[in-house]
């Protein structure tokens, strides 16, 4: 898996649409800025078949400093939740070939695929 940067997207979109890279960069940046502004205003953004961006409030909580054991008050904060749309889900599943080359899916659990650990088994 490689990392695709905004510059990579600008170059690809400029080539596909036959526009100058500077113009493509301005449009992409304006689009991203607008998404941020709408989320900051508490609005939900829905792009059919792509997905939904939604601001979510995380409740204040009491955490623990792992080094000292002291309790720390963590204030409420706003995060962004993204839910993939139908077309994205289908494309991701279609591009994910099953292991072993057979028609049945023998996909491993998410923790095994990402190298993470399962909190339930810890």
SEKEMAR-868901 format. One record per residue (C-alpha): residue number from 1; x, y, z; residue in one letter. Coordinates in steps of 0.2 Angstrom, whole numbers, plus 5000, padded with zeros to 4 digits. Example, Ala and Ser with C-alpha at 12.3 -4.5 7.8 and 13.67 -1.06 7.14 Angstrom:
2
PT     k      X      Y      Z   r
PT     1   5062   4978   5039   A
PT     2   5068   4995   5036   S
REM end
This chain:
122
PT     k      X      Y      Z   r
PT     1   5000   5000   5000   X
PT     2   5007   5017   4995   X
PT     3   5002   5034   5002   X
PT     4   4994   5046   4989   X
PT     5   4996   5064   4993   X
PT     6   4986   5079   4988   X
PT     7   4999   5083   4975   X
PT     8   4997   5065   4967   X
PT     9   4978   5068   4966   X
PT    10   4981   5086   4958   X
PT    11   4992   5078   4945   X
PT    12   4980   5064   4941   X
PT    13   4965   5075   4940   X
PT    14   4973   5088   4930   X
PT    15   4978   5075   4917   X
PT    16   4961   5067   4917   X
PT    17   4952   5083   4915   X
PT    18   4965   5091   4904   X
PT    19   4966   5107   4915   X
PT    20   4981   5115   4922   X
PT    21   4988   5108   4938   X
PT    22   4987   5125   4947   X
PT    23   4968   5126   4943   X
PT    24   4965   5108   4948   X
PT    25   4974   5112   4965   X
PT    26   4964   5127   4968   X
PT    27   4948   5117   4965   X
PT    28   4953   5103   4976   X
PT    29   4959   5114   4990   X
PT    30   4943   5124   4989   X
PT    31   4933   5108   4990   X
PT    32   4943   5102   5005   X
PT    33   4941   5119   5014   X
PT    34   4922   5119   5011   X
PT    35   4921   5101   5019   X
PT    36   4931   5107   5034   X
PT    37   4920   5123   5036   X
PT    38   4904   5113   5035   X
PT    39   4909   5100   5048   X
PT    40   4915   5114   5059   X
PT    41   4898   5122   5058   X
PT    42   4890   5105   5064   X
PT    43   4884   5100   5047   X
PT    44   4883   5082   5040   X
PT    45   4890   5080   5022   X
PT    46   4883   5066   5012   X
PT    47   4890   5061   4995   X
PT    48   4879   5048   4987   X
PT    49   4888   5031   4984   X
PT    50   4905   5038   4991   X
PT    51   4900   5041   5010   X
PT    52   4895   5052   5024   X
PT    53   4906   5064   5035   X
PT    54   4897   5068   5051   X
PT    55   4904   5078   5066   X
PT    56   4902   5068   5083   X
PT    57   4904   5074   5100   X
PT    58   4914   5063   5112   X
PT    59   4908   5065   5130   X
PT    60   4920   5071   5143   X
PT    61   4928   5058   5153   X
PT    62   4941   5054   5167   X
PT    63   4957   5046   5160   X
PT    64   4972   5039   5169   X
PT    65   4990   5044   5166   X
PT    66   4999   5027   5163   X
PT    67   5015   5033   5170   X
PT    68   5010   5041   5186   X
PT    69   4992   5033   5188   X
PT    70   4985   5050   5191   X
PT    71   4967   5054   5185   X
PT    72   4965   5067   5172   X
PT    73   4950   5075   5166   X
PT    74   4948   5075   5147   X
PT    75   4936   5088   5141   X
PT    76   4922   5085   5127   X
PT    77   4929   5085   5110   X
PT    78   4922   5085   5092   X
PT    79   4928   5071   5080   X
PT    80   4923   5067   5063   X
PT    81   4915   5050   5059   X
PT    82   4915   5043   5041   X
PT    83   4904   5030   5035   X
PT    84   4908   5023   5017   X
PT    85   4895   5023   5004   X
PT    86   4889   5008   4993   X
PT    87   4900   5011   4978   X
PT    88   4916   5013   4990   X
PT    89   4911   4997   4999   X
PT    90   4909   4987   4983   X
PT    91   4925   4994   4975   X
PT    92   4935   4990   4991   X
PT    93   4928   4972   4992   X
PT    94   4930   4969   4973   X
PT    95   4948   4974   4974   X
PT    96   4951   4963   4989   X
PT    97   4955   4946   4981   X
PT    98   4950   4931   4992   X
PT    99   4965   4921   5000   X
PT   100   4970   4905   4992   X
PT   101   4962   4909   4975   X
PT   102   4946   4900   4978   X
PT   103   4929   4906   4976   X
PT   104   4926   4906   4995   X
PT   105   4931   4920   5006   X
PT   106   4943   4916   5020   X
PT   107   4946   4933   5026   X
PT   108   4955   4935   5042   X
PT   109   4948   4946   5056   X
PT   110   4952   4965   5055   X
PT   111   4965   4964   5069   X
PT   112   4974   4950   5060   X
PT   113   4974   4960   5044   X
PT   114   4980   4976   5051   X
PT   115   4993   4969   5063   X
PT   116   4983   4976   5078   X
PT   117   4978   4966   5093   X
PT   118   4961   4961   5098   X
PT   119   4957   4970   5114   X
PT   120   4945   4956   5120   X
PT   121   4960   4944   5120   X
PT   122   4971   4956   5130   X
REM end
